[in-house]
Amino acid sequence: MRRSLVGIVPDEILARRTKQVAARTPVLALEQHWNELQDAFQTALSSRLGYIDELRLMKTIRDARAGKSVSLVRLLWTISLEYWLRGLAVRGLLDAPAIPSIRFKRRDIAVSI
Protein backbone atom coordinates (compact mmCIF):
# COMPACT_ATOMS: atom_id res chain seq x y z
CA MET A 1 0.00 0.00 0.00
CA ARG A 2 2.85 2.39 0.78
CA ARG A 3 4.23 2.01 -2.74
CA SER A 4 0.88 2.97 -4.23
CA LEU A 5 0.83 6.20 -2.19
CA VAL A 6 4.31 7.41 -3.30
CA GLY A 7 3.97 10.88 -4.81
CA ILE A 8 0.55 11.40 -3.22
CA VAL A 9 1.45 11.28 0.48
CA PRO A 10 4.60 13.02 1.83
CA ASP A 11 7.60 10.68 2.31
CA GLU A 12 7.91 11.42 6.04
CA ILE A 13 4.37 10.15 6.58
CA LEU A 14 4.97 7.04 4.51
CA ALA A 15 8.22 6.30 6.36
CA ARG A 16 6.93 6.75 9.91
CA ARG A 17 6.23 3.82 12.16
CA THR A 18 2.75 3.21 13.41
CA LYS A 19 1.76 4.39 16.86
CA GLN A 20 1.13 0.79 17.91
CA VAL A 21 4.80 -0.15 17.59
CA ALA A 22 5.93 2.86 19.63
CA ALA A 23 3.41 2.10 22.37
CA ARG A 24 4.48 -1.55 22.56
CA THR A 25 8.22 -0.87 23.09
CA PRO A 26 8.02 0.04 26.82
CA VAL A 27 5.76 -2.96 27.45
CA LEU A 28 8.37 -5.24 25.88
CA ALA A 29 11.02 -3.73 28.15
CA LEU A 30 8.80 -4.45 31.18
CA GLU A 31 8.40 -8.03 29.97
CA GLN A 32 12.13 -8.54 29.48
CA HIS A 33 12.98 -7.18 32.94
CA TRP A 34 10.00 -8.59 34.86
CA ASN A 35 12.08 -10.60 37.35
CA GLU A 36 14.33 -7.64 38.11
CA LEU A 37 11.29 -5.40 38.65
CA GLN A 38 9.69 -7.92 40.98
CA ASP A 39 12.88 -8.09 43.05
CA ALA A 40 13.18 -4.30 43.17
CA PHE A 41 9.61 -3.70 44.26
CA GLN A 42 9.46 -6.44 46.89
CA THR A 43 11.53 -4.06 49.01
CA ALA A 44 10.70 -0.77 47.33
CA LEU A 45 12.51 2.16 48.89
CA SER A 46 10.04 4.54 47.26
CA SER A 47 7.24 2.73 49.10
CA ARG A 48 9.01 2.83 52.47
CA LEU A 49 9.53 6.56 52.00
CA GLY A 50 5.80 6.97 51.27
CA TYR A 51 6.01 7.91 47.60
CA ILE A 52 4.23 4.89 46.09
CA ASP A 53 1.96 1.97 46.94
CA GLU A 54 4.08 -0.96 45.80
CA LEU A 55 1.14 -3.40 45.56
CA ARG A 56 -0.73 -0.99 43.30
CA LEU A 57 2.39 -0.43 41.21
CA MET A 58 2.95 -4.17 40.70
CA LYS A 59 -0.71 -4.54 39.67
CA THR A 60 -0.23 -1.73 37.14
CA ILE A 61 2.91 -3.41 35.75
CA ARG A 62 1.03 -6.73 35.46
CA ASP A 63 -1.82 -4.91 33.69
CA ALA A 64 0.64 -3.35 31.23
CA ARG A 65 2.17 -6.77 30.54
CA ALA A 66 -1.32 -8.14 29.90
CA GLY A 67 -2.01 -5.43 27.33
CA LYS A 68 -4.43 -3.39 29.41
CA SER A 69 -4.46 0.37 29.03
CA VAL A 70 -2.18 2.05 31.58
CA SER A 71 -0.30 5.34 31.66
CA LEU A 72 3.09 4.12 30.45
CA VAL A 73 4.75 7.48 31.02
CA ARG A 74 3.72 7.56 34.68
CA LEU A 75 4.67 3.91 35.10
CA LEU A 76 8.15 4.49 33.69
CA TRP A 77 8.58 7.61 35.86
CA THR A 78 7.67 5.59 38.95
CA ILE A 79 10.14 2.82 38.09
CA SER A 80 12.80 5.46 37.43
CA LEU A 81 12.08 7.04 40.83
CA GLU A 82 12.79 3.75 42.59
CA TYR A 83 16.11 3.22 40.84
CA TRP A 84 17.12 6.87 41.37
CA LEU A 85 16.36 6.65 45.11
CA ARG A 86 18.27 3.38 45.38
CA GLY A 87 21.24 4.93 43.62
CA LEU A 88 21.22 7.83 46.08
CA ALA A 89 21.01 5.43 49.03
CA VAL A 90 23.87 3.27 47.77
CA ARG A 91 26.09 6.37 47.39
CA GLY A 92 25.16 7.52 50.89
CA LEU A 93 23.34 10.62 49.66
CA LEU A 94 19.98 9.58 51.11
CA ASP A 95 19.34 8.75 54.74
CA ALA A 96 16.81 6.02 54.07
CA PRO A 97 15.45 3.01 55.90
CA ALA A 98 17.79 0.04 55.69
CA ILE A 99 17.72 -1.56 52.29
CA PRO A 100 18.36 -5.26 51.99
CA SER A 101 21.36 -6.08 49.86
CA ILE A 102 20.90 -4.20 46.60
CA ARG A 103 22.60 -5.64 43.59
CA PHE A 104 22.43 -3.48 40.52
CA LYS A 105 22.92 -5.06 37.16
CA ARG A 106 24.47 -2.43 34.95
CA ARG A 107 22.57 -2.70 31.69
CA ASP A 108 21.58 -0.12 29.17
CA ILE A 109 17.88 -0.48 28.47
CA ALA A 110 16.69 1.42 25.46
CA VAL A 111 13.08 2.46 25.80
CA SER A 112 11.73 4.95 23.32
CA ILE A 113 8.38 6.63 23.70
Sequence and secondary structure as in RCSB ss.txt:
>XXXX:A:sequence
MRRSLVGIVPDEILARRTKQVAARTPVLALEQHWNELQDAFQTALSSRLGYIDELRLMKTIRDARAGKSVSLVRL
LWTISLEYWLRGLAVRGLLDAPAIPSIRFKRRDIAVSI
>XXXX:A:secstr
 HHHHBTTB HHHHHS  HHHHHHHHHHHHHHTHHHHHHHHHT HHHHTTS  HHHHHHHHHHHHTT    HHHH
HHHHHHHHHHHHHHHTT S  S                
